[in-house]
Amino acid sequence: MGFNDGMTRQDIRQAVRDGLHESVADLWTDAEINRHINEEIRSLPAKGVYLEAVNDGTLAADSYTFSLTSLDSSLRIIEDIWQNNGTATDPDWGPFLYDYTIYNNTLYIKNPPTDAIPIRVFSQDGFTELSTDTATITIPNDTVEVVTVGVVLRCYRSLMAYLMNSNNLDLGTRPNSVSASQAAQWVAEVKKDYKELLQGARRVPKPREINLVF
């Protein structure tokens, strides 16, 4: 699965404006769309859209704890842990054999090994937020449309909320003569497309072996 080569925050923002039928900033500033982009990126893992990652590390001898974020700062959920029962040149990877629990992204081992052992961590990861217009997105090609449509939905929702607040219309003016009912209709239409895209982008988590002994 590839990534969007060279697709930046500026590219995504323009794709969002295309979806809003707003070629230049009018109802939504660049700053507002940028904020919505990162909000959408942050929200995806909780909706079942995430990166699958594999990271290797070494559990020190007689160590009762191991920081999993030292391997991966974007780590969200651990799916599995393996240990190497062989050597670096002749590896023999298998299930982690020590009783453990995971809390706050830290591995706690009840009776740790007396020798250092290599471990391999399989995890669900979040996506990197975009802090500049030249920052490149880390979302796979088949998922990036979820972000653009999700941001369009967020923009329409914010517009609908604005129009439904009478305090914002005390001068009798409306943005481009848009009514709250029109904005609500746009929200409903885009929400349908968003749900379909999200359904196609969701991953199915791998079965996790539950460690009940500690």
C-alpha positions as a Markdown table, in Angstrom:
| # | Residue | x | y | z |
|---|---|---|---|---|
| 1 | Met | 0.0 | 0.0 | 0.0 |
| 2 | Gly | 1.6 | 3.2 | -1.1 |
| 3 | Phe | 1.5 | 6.7 | 0.2 |
| 4 | Asn | 0.6 | 9.9 | -1.6 |
| 5 | Asp | 4.0 | 10.9 | -2.9 |
| 6 | Gly | 4.5 | 14.6 | -2.3 |
| 7 | Met | 0.9 | 15.4 | -1.3 |
| 8 | Thr | 1.2 | 18.2 | 1.2 |
| 9 | Arg | -1.1 | 20.1 | 3.5 |
| 10 | Gln | -1.5 | 22.7 | 0.7 |
| 11 | Asp | -2.6 | 20.0 | -1.7 |
| 12 | Ile | -5.1 | 18.6 | 0.8 |
| 13 | Arg | -6.4 | 22.1 | 1.5 |
| 14 | Gln | -6.9 | 22.8 | -2.2 |
| 15 | Ala | -8.7 | 19.4 | -2.5 |
| 16 | Val | -11.0 | 20.5 | 0.4 |
| 17 | Arg | -11.7 | 23.8 | -1.3 |
| 18 | Asp | -12.6 | 21.9 | -4.5 |
| 19 | Gly | -15.1 | 19.9 | -2.5 |
| 20 | Leu | -16.5 | 23.1 | -1.0 |
| 21 | His | -16.7 | 24.7 | -4.4 |
| 22 | Glu | -14.6 | 27.6 | -3.1 |
| 23 | Ser | -11.5 | 28.1 | -5.3 |
| 24 | Val | -10.2 | 30.9 | -3.0 |
| 25 | Ala | -10.7 | 31.6 | 0.6 |
| 26 | Asp | -14.2 | 33.0 | 1.3 |
| 27 | Leu | -16.3 | 31.3 | 3.9 |
| 28 | Trp | -13.3 | 29.4 | 5.4 |
| 29 | Thr | -9.9 | 30.7 | 6.0 |
| 30 | Asp | -6.7 | 28.7 | 5.4 |
| 31 | Ala | -6.2 | 28.5 | 9.1 |
| 32 | Glu | -9.7 | 27.1 | 9.7 |
| 33 | Ile | -9.2 | 24.4 | 7.1 |
| 34 | Asn | -5.7 | 23.6 | 8.4 |
| 35 | Arg | -7.2 | 23.1 | 11.9 |
| 36 | His | -9.9 | 20.8 | 10.5 |
| 37 | Ile | -7.3 | 18.8 | 8.6 |
| 38 | Asn | -5.4 | 17.9 | 11.7 |
| 39 | Glu | -8.7 | 17.3 | 13.7 |
| 40 | Glu | -9.7 | 14.8 | 11.0 |
| 41 | Ile | -6.2 | 13.1 | 11.0 |
| 42 | Arg | -6.3 | 12.7 | 14.8 |
| 43 | Ser | -9.8 | 11.3 | 14.7 |
| 44 | Leu | -9.2 | 8.5 | 12.2 |
| 45 | Pro | -7.6 | 5.8 | 14.5 |
| 46 | Ala | -10.6 | 5.9 | 16.8 |
| 47 | Lys | -12.8 | 5.3 | 13.7 |
| 48 | Gly | -10.8 | 2.2 | 12.7 |
| 49 | Val | -8.5 | 3.8 | 10.2 |
| 50 | Tyr | -4.8 | 3.5 | 11.2 |
| 51 | Leu | -1.3 | 2.5 | 10.2 |
| 52 | Glu | 0.0 | -1.0 | 10.9 |
| 53 | Ala | 3.5 | -0.9 | 12.2 |
| 54 | Val | 6.2 | -3.3 | 13.2 |
| 55 | Asn | 9.2 | -2.2 | 15.4 |
| 56 | Asp | 12.1 | -4.1 | 16.9 |
| 57 | Gly | 13.8 | -3.4 | 20.2 |
| 58 | Thr | 15.8 | -5.1 | 23.0 |
| 59 | Leu | 14.4 | -5.9 | 26.4 |
| 60 | Ala | 17.3 | -5.4 | 28.8 |
| 61 | Ala | 18.2 | -8.2 | 31.2 |
| 62 | Asp | 16.3 | -8.3 | 34.5 |
| 63 | Ser | 14.2 | -5.3 | 33.3 |
| 64 | Tyr | 10.7 | -5.2 | 34.7 |
| 65 | Thr | 9.5 | -2.4 | 32.4 |
| 66 | Phe | 10.0 | -1.4 | 28.7 |
| 67 | Ser | 8.7 | 1.8 | 27.2 |
| 68 | Leu | 6.9 | 0.9 | 24.0 |
| 69 | Thr | 6.8 | 4.5 | 22.8 |
| 70 | Ser | 10.6 | 4.4 | 22.8 |
| 71 | Leu | 10.1 | 2.3 | 19.6 |
| 72 | Asp | 7.3 | 4.3 | 18.1 |
| 73 | Ser | 6.0 | 7.6 | 19.3 |
| 74 | Ser | 2.8 | 7.2 | 17.2 |
| 75 | Leu | 1.9 | 3.9 | 18.8 |
| 76 | Arg | -1.8 | 3.6 | 19.9 |
| 77 | Ile | -2.7 | -0.1 | 20.4 |
| 78 | Ile | -0.4 | -3.1 | 20.8 |
| 79 | Glu | -1.6 | -6.1 | 18.7 |
| 80 | Asp | 1.2 | -8.6 | 19.4 |
| 81 | Ile | 4.7 | -9.0 | 20.9 |
| 82 | Trp | 7.3 | -11.5 | 19.7 |
| 83 | Gln | 10.7 | -12.5 | 21.0 |
| 84 | Asn | 13.7 | -13.8 | 19.0 |
| 85 | Asn | 14.7 | -17.2 | 20.3 |
| 86 | Gly | 17.5 | -17.5 | 17.8 |
| 87 | Thr | 20.3 | -15.1 | 16.9 |
| 88 | Ala | 20.7 | -12.0 | 14.8 |
| 89 | Thr | 22.0 | -14.0 | 11.9 |
| 90 | Asp | 19.6 | -16.9 | 12.4 |
| 91 | Pro | 16.5 | -15.5 | 13.9 |
| 92 | Asp | 13.7 | -17.6 | 15.4 |
| 93 | Trp | 10.8 | -15.3 | 16.1 |
| 94 | Gly | 7.9 | -16.5 | 18.3 |
| 95 | Pro | 5.4 | -15.4 | 20.9 |
| 96 | Phe | 6.7 | -13.4 | 23.9 |
| 97 | Leu | 6.9 | -16.0 | 26.6 |
| 98 | Tyr | 6.9 | -13.9 | 29.7 |
| 99 | Asp | 3.9 | -12.9 | 31.8 |
| 100 | Tyr | 3.2 | -9.2 | 31.2 |
| 101 | Thr | 0.6 | -6.4 | 31.2 |
| 102 | Ile | 0.6 | -3.2 | 29.2 |
| 103 | Tyr | -0.4 | 0.1 | 30.8 |
| 104 | Asn | 0.1 | 3.6 | 29.5 |
| 105 | Asn | 2.2 | 2.3 | 26.6 |
| 106 | Thr | 4.7 | 0.6 | 29.0 |
| 107 | Leu | 5.3 | -3.1 | 29.1 |
| 108 | Tyr | 5.4 | -4.5 | 32.6 |
| 109 | Ile | 7.0 | -7.9 | 33.0 |
| 110 | Lys | 6.3 | -10.1 | 36.1 |
| 111 | Asn | 9.4 | -12.3 | 35.9 |
| 112 | Pro | 11.8 | -10.7 | 33.3 |
| 113 | Pro | 14.4 | -12.7 | 31.5 |
| 114 | Thr | 17.9 | -12.8 | 33.0 |
| 115 | Asp | 19.5 | -12.1 | 29.6 |
| 116 | Ala | 18.7 | -9.4 | 27.1 |
| 117 | Ile | 16.3 | -10.5 | 24.4 |
| 118 | Pro | 15.3 | -8.9 | 21.1 |
| 119 | Ile | 11.5 | -8.2 | 20.9 |
| 120 | Arg | 9.3 | -7.3 | 18.0 |
| 121 | Val | 6.2 | -5.1 | 18.6 |
| 122 | Phe | 3.1 | -5.1 | 16.2 |
| 123 | Ser | 0.9 | -2.1 | 16.7 |
| 124 | Gln | -1.8 | 0.2 | 15.4 |
| 125 | Asp | -0.4 | 3.7 | 14.8 |
| 126 | Gly | -1.9 | 7.1 | 14.3 |
| 127 | Phe | -1.0 | 9.5 | 11.5 |
| 128 | Thr | 1.4 | 12.4 | 11.6 |
| 129 | Glu | -0.3 | 15.8 | 11.8 |
| 130 | Leu | 0.6 | 18.4 | 9.3 |
| 131 | Ser | 2.2 | 21.5 | 10.8 |
| 132 | Thr | 3.3 | 23.3 | 7.6 |
| 133 | Asp | 2.0 | 23.7 | 4.1 |
| 134 | Thr | 4.9 | 21.7 | 2.8 |
| 135 | Ala | 4.5 | 18.8 | 5.3 |
| 136 | Thr | 3.8 | 15.6 | 3.4 |
| 137 | Ile | 0.9 | 13.4 | 4.5 |
| 138 | Thr | 1.5 | 9.9 | 5.8 |
| 139 | Ile | -1.9 | 8.5 | 4.9 |
| 140 | Pro | -2.2 | 5.7 | 2.3 |
| 141 | Asn | -3.4 | 6.5 | -1.2 |
| 142 | Asp | -6.7 | 4.6 | -0.7 |
| 143 | Thr | -7.5 | 6.5 | 2.5 |
| 144 | Val | -6.6 | 10.2 | 1.8 |
| 145 | Glu | -10.0 | 10.9 | 0.3 |
| 146 | Val | -11.5 | 10.1 | 3.7 |
| 147 | Val | -9.5 | 13.1 | 5.1 |
| 148 | Thr | -10.6 | 15.6 | 2.4 |
| 149 | Val | -14.3 | 14.6 | 2.5 |
| 150 | Gly | -14.1 | 14.5 | 6.3 |
| 151 | Val | -12.8 | 18.1 | 6.4 |
| 152 | Val | -15.5 | 19.2 | 4.0 |
| 153 | Leu | -18.0 | 17.7 | 6.4 |
| 154 | Arg | -16.4 | 19.6 | 9.3 |
| 155 | Cys | -16.5 | 22.9 | 7.4 |
| 156 | Tyr | -20.2 | 22.5 | 6.5 |
| 157 | Arg | -21.0 | 21.6 | 10.1 |
| 158 | Ser | -19.3 | 24.7 | 11.4 |
| 159 | Leu | -21.2 | 26.8 | 8.8 |
| 160 | Met | -24.5 | 25.2 | 9.9 |
| 161 | Ala | -23.8 | 25.9 | 13.6 |
| 162 | Tyr | -22.9 | 29.5 | 12.7 |
| 163 | Leu | -26.1 | 30.0 | 10.8 |
| 164 | Met | -28.3 | 28.4 | 13.5 |
| 165 | Asn | -27.0 | 30.9 | 16.1 |
| 166 | Ser | -29.2 | 34.0 | 15.7 |
| 167 | Asn | -26.6 | 36.1 | 17.5 |
| 168 | Asn | -24.4 | 35.7 | 14.4 |
| 169 | Leu | -27.1 | 37.1 | 12.2 |
| 170 | Asp | -28.2 | 40.2 | 14.1 |
| 171 | Leu | -27.4 | 42.4 | 11.2 |
| 172 | Gly | -29.6 | 40.4 | 8.9 |
| 173 | Thr | -26.7 | 39.2 | 6.7 |
| 174 | Arg | -25.9 | 35.6 | 5.7 |
| 175 | Pro | -22.7 | 34.3 | 4.2 |
| 176 | Asn | -23.3 | 34.3 | 0.4 |
| 177 | Ser | -27.1 | 34.1 | 1.2 |
| 178 | Val | -26.7 | 30.6 | 2.5 |
| 179 | Ser | -29.5 | 29.5 | 4.9 |
| 180 | Ala | -29.2 | 27.1 | 7.8 |
| 181 | Ser | -31.4 | 24.6 | 6.0 |
| 182 | Gln | -29.2 | 24.7 | 3.0 |
| 183 | Ala | -26.1 | 24.1 | 5.1 |
| 184 | Ala | -27.9 | 21.2 | 6.9 |
| 185 | Gln | -28.7 | 19.6 | 3.5 |
| 186 | Trp | -25.0 | 19.9 | 2.5 |
| 187 | Val | -24.0 | 18.2 | 5.8 |
| 188 | Ala | -26.4 | 15.3 | 5.2 |
| 189 | Glu | -25.2 | 14.8 | 1.6 |
| 190 | Val | -21.5 | 14.9 | 2.5 |
| 191 | Lys | -22.0 | 12.8 | 5.6 |
| 192 | Lys | -23.4 | 9.9 | 3.5 |
| 193 | Asp | -20.3 | 10.0 | 1.2 |
| 194 | Tyr | -18.1 | 10.2 | 4.3 |
| 195 | Lys | -19.6 | 7.1 | 5.9 |
| 196 | Glu | -19.2 | 5.1 | 2.7 |
| 197 | Leu | -15.5 | 6.1 | 2.4 |
| 198 | Leu | -14.9 | 5.4 | 6.0 |
| 199 | Gln | -16.4 | 2.0 | 5.8 |
| 200 | Gly | -14.1 | 1.1 | 2.9 |
| 201 | Ala | -11.0 | 2.4 | 4.7 |
| 202 | Arg | -11.5 | 0.7 | 8.1 |
| 203 | Arg | -9.1 | -2.0 | 9.0 |
| 204 | Val | -10.0 | -5.2 | 10.8 |
| 205 | Pro | -7.8 | -5.6 | 13.9 |
| 206 | Lys | -5.8 | -8.8 | 14.2 |
| 207 | Pro | -7.0 | -11.3 | 16.9 |
| 208 | Arg | -5.1 | -10.4 | 20.1 |
| 209 | Glu | -3.8 | -13.0 | 22.5 |
| 210 | Ile | -5.0 | -11.9 | 26.0 |
| 211 | Asn | -2.4 | -12.4 | 28.7 |
| 212 | Leu | -4.4 | -13.3 | 31.8 |
| 213 | Val | -1.5 | -14.2 | 34.1 |
| 214 | Phe | 0.3 | -11.6 | 36.0 |
